[in-house]
Amino acid sequence: MKRILRLLKSRSKAFYLLIILLGLGNSLIYSGILYFINQAITNQPVAIWPAYDWVLYLSIIAFSAACNIISQKYLIVLTNEMLVNYENSVLTKVKHATYEKFEKMGKQKIYAALGDSWILAEFPRTFVASANTLIIVLCSIGYMFTVNVPVAATFTVFLVLLSIGFIRSGITIKNEFSAIQRYQDQFYGYMTDFLDGYKEVKMRILRADNILGGFIYNNRAAKKKLSIQTYTKDTIFGFISRFTWYLLIGSIVFLFPRILNFPIAEMTVCLLIVLHMLESMNFFLGNIPFYFRVDGALKKMEDLDQQVEDFRTADMIEKVNLSKEPFESIVFENVEYTYFDEHNSLVFSLGPVNVTLRKNETVFVEGGNGSGKSTFVNLLTGLYIPQSGNIYYNGEKIDLSNADAYRDKLSSIFTSNHLFSENYDEFDIREQNVQLSQLIDMVQLRNILRIDTSKNWFKHHLSKGQQKRLALVYSLLENRDVLIMDEWAAEQDPAFRAYFYQEIINRLKSMGKTIILITHDDRYINQADRVIKFEEGRIVQDALLKPLLEPQFVG
Ligand SMILES: Nc1ncnc2c1ncn2[C@@H]1O[C@H](COP(=O)(O)OP(=O)(O)OP(=O)(O)O)[C@@H](O)[C@H]1O
C-alpha cells in the first residue's frame, strides 16, 4: 500500500479539502437523518427550532446536496486530468527513450501500461466514495454509542474483525488478479499476431487453426478458469460479509434483549442504524480488493519506469546542438556494436568499423543478408550509440547529448518505412509548391497522389512501391544534405528501378545530396562513387569508383 500512499501524497491540497467538505456534508445528513428518526420514534421534539424542524431537515439536505455536487464535479475534472497526465508522462518518457531501449522493450509493454491507466483514473472517485462511506459508518457507530454502549462496542469489534478478514482475503485475491493480468498481456501479444498478420493467417489453415485453437483459445480458457476461481472467491467474501450482518441483526433482535437491559426503543434505533449503514459498509469492504488492484497497476507502472530508466537519463542530459556549418563528413572510428540475447549470449557483433563518408559522395553499401548493413545504418543515423569507438559529424563527436541534433541533420528512409497519417512535419503540401510539384513528377506519382484538404496531407492508399516513392518525396522536402536509404528500390518494378538508379540518383547528386544507399542491386553499381561491402559485421571492401582512383581494399 506504500504505492497508494505515494499516489495520495501527490494529490493537491484541494483533494483533501474536498474529502473534508464531502465528509462534513454527508456526516451532517446521515447523523441528521438518524437524529430526526430517533426523535420521531421516541416522540421528542428536535432540540433547535422545534417548530421549524422540517426547514432544518430541508436545509441539511440542501447543504449535503451542494457538497456532493461540488465534489463530484471536482472529481470528474481530477480523474480526467490524472488519466491524461499519466498517458502524457508515459509517452514523454517513450519520446526520450533511446531507440535501443524502445526496440528491446517493444510496444506491447507501452500498450499494457497505458491499458492499466483506467484503474488509476477510477482511483479518486472510488477513494472519495470509500472515505464517504467510512464517514457514514463512523457517524453511525458514534451515534450508536449514544444509544447503547455495550451493543455499540460489540458492533465495533465485529466491524474491525470483518475488515481484517477482508484485507487478508484482498491480499490473496490480488495475486490471482496479477496472474489474470499476465494472461491478458499474453493475449494482446497473440492478438497483435492475429490482426497484424491477418493476411498470412488467412493463407494457411494450419496457422489459422493454431493461432486461434492452439494459442488464443487456450489462453482464454486458462484466463476463464482463473477468473471464475478468483471472482467466486471475491463473491464469497462479499456473501460472508452480508450474511454476518444478518447474524448481527439477529443478535440485536434475539440475543441482546435476553442478556442486556435493552429497551425496545433502543433496539429499534440500533436496528435502523445497522440497516442504514449496511449498504455503506458493504461498499467499503467490497472496495478493498480494488485498492489491491490499484496497487498492482502502480507496481506495473513502476516496473515500466524501472525498465525505461535511461528514458529519464536521456531526458535529463542537457541537449547540445551541432554547429550550423554545412555537411562535410561523417567519420566512424573503431565503432563496435554487439547484440546480446536475454541470457547475455552474443548474437552478432559489428565492427570495428573505420570509415569516412564525405560531402557529395554517392556510396552504395552492400553485403549478404545478416552481414550488418542495417545495424550500420542504425549507427549512422544515430539511432544506436556505439558501444565502443566514436562517430564524428563534421569533426564533432556524437553522444547522447547531441544525438537528437545529429539525427536532425539526416534524412533517412528505412526498409520498413512508416508513412504518417498526419502532416507532423508541417510540409507545404499546396499544389503551388514548385519543389513539391517537381518531386512528385520525379517519382512519377502525378496522377496517383490525392490531397486530403481537411488534413493538408496526402491520402495514403498506395501500393508498397508507391509508398516508398512518396517517402522519398517527404525526405527531400526535409531539405537536408545527407540522404540515407535502406534498400529503397527493393519494392520498385524493374523499369522504375532502372529509372531510379540512372535518373533519380543523378538528380539527387545535382541537388548536392550526399547519398548513402544500402542495396543488393549489383547491376547499377556504376552509379556509385564508392562501394562499401560488409561481411559478418566487418567492412571487407571500400572501393572508390569515381573519381577513378585505384580501388581500396580493407582486409
Ligand atoms: N535487434 C536485434 N537484436 C538482436 N540481434 C539482431 C537485432 N537486429 C539484428 N540482429 C542480428 O544482427 C545481424 C545483422 O543484422 P542486420 O539487420 O544488420 O543485417 P543486414 O545486413 O541488414 O541484413 P539484410 O540484408 O537481411 O537486411 C543478424 O544476424 C541479426 O540476426
The ligand as an SDF file (V2000), in Angstrom:
LIG
                    3D

 31 33  0  0  0  0  0  0  0  0999 V2000
   17.6160   -6.0380  -32.5100 N   0  0  0  0  0  0  0  0  0  0  0  0
   18.4010   -7.1050  -32.6940 C   0  0  0  0  0  0  0  0  0  0  0  0
   18.6650   -7.9260  -31.6640 N   0  0  0  0  0  0  0  0  0  0  0  0
   19.4550   -8.9950  -31.8280 C   0  0  0  0  0  0  0  0  0  0  0  0
   20.0400   -9.3130  -32.9890 N   0  0  0  0  0  0  0  0  0  0  0  0
   19.8240   -8.5370  -34.0510 C   0  0  0  0  0  0  0  0  0  0  0  0
   18.9890   -7.3860  -33.9670 C   0  0  0  0  0  0  0  0  0  0  0  0
   18.9570   -6.8000  -35.1740 N   0  0  0  0  0  0  0  0  0  0  0  0
   19.7400   -7.5510  -35.9830 C   0  0  0  0  0  0  0  0  0  0  0  0
   20.2640   -8.5820  -35.3070 N   0  0  0  0  0  0  0  0  0  0  0  0
   21.1840   -9.5960  -35.8260 C   0  0  0  0  0  0  0  0  0  0  0  0
   22.3000   -8.9200  -36.3500 O   0  0  0  0  0  0  0  0  0  0  0  0
   22.7000   -9.4990  -37.5660 C   0  0  0  0  0  0  0  0  0  0  0  0
   22.8460   -8.3940  -38.6200 C   0  0  0  0  0  0  0  0  0  0  0  0
   21.5600   -7.8780  -38.8960 O   0  0  0  0  0  0  0  0  0  0  0  0
   21.3440   -6.6830  -39.9000 P   0  0  0  0  0  0  0  0  0  0  0  0
   19.8960   -6.3920  -39.8850 O   0  0  0  0  0  0  0  0  0  0  0  0
   22.2730   -5.5920  -39.5700 O   0  0  0  0  0  0  0  0  0  0  0  0
   21.7720   -7.3550  -41.2820 O   0  0  0  0  0  0  0  0  0  0  0  0
   21.5920   -6.8210  -42.7750 P   0  0  0  0  0  0  0  0  0  0  0  0
   22.9280   -6.8620  -43.4020 O   0  0  0  0  0  0  0  0  0  0  0  0
   20.8950   -5.5170  -42.7840 O   0  0  0  0  0  0  0  0  0  0  0  0
   20.6690   -7.9570  -43.3870 O   0  0  0  0  0  0  0  0  0  0  0  0
   19.5820   -7.8810  -44.5500 P   0  0  0  0  0  0  0  0  0  0  0  0
   20.2840   -7.7030  -45.8520 O   0  0  0  0  0  0  0  0  0  0  0  0
   18.9350   -9.2100  -44.4620 O   0  0  0  0  0  0  0  0  0  0  0  0
   18.6490   -6.7580  -44.2330 O   0  0  0  0  0  0  0  0  0  0  0  0
   21.7020  -10.5570  -37.9180 C   0  0  0  0  0  0  0  0  0  0  0  0
   22.2920  -11.8180  -37.6700 O   0  0  0  0  0  0  0  0  0  0  0  0
   20.5370  -10.3250  -36.9740 C   0  0  0  0  0  0  0  0  0  0  0  0
   20.0180  -11.5390  -36.5350 O   0  0  0  0  0  0  0  0  0  0  0  0
  1  2  1  0
  2  3  1  0
  2  7  2  0
  3  4  2  0
  4  5  1  0
  5  6  2  0
  6  7  1  0
  6 10  1  0
  7  8  1  0
  8  9  2  0
  9 10  1  0
 10 11  1  0
 11 12  1  0
 11 30  1  0
 12 13  1  0
 13 14  1  0
 13 28  1  0
 14 15  1  0
 15 16  1  0
 16 17  2  0
 16 18  1  0
 16 19  1  0
 19 20  1  0
 20 21  2  0
 20 22  1  0
 20 23  1  0
 23 24  1  0
 24 25  2  0
 24 26  1  0
 24 27  1  0
 28 29  1  0
 28 30  1  0
 30 31  1  0
M  END
$$$$
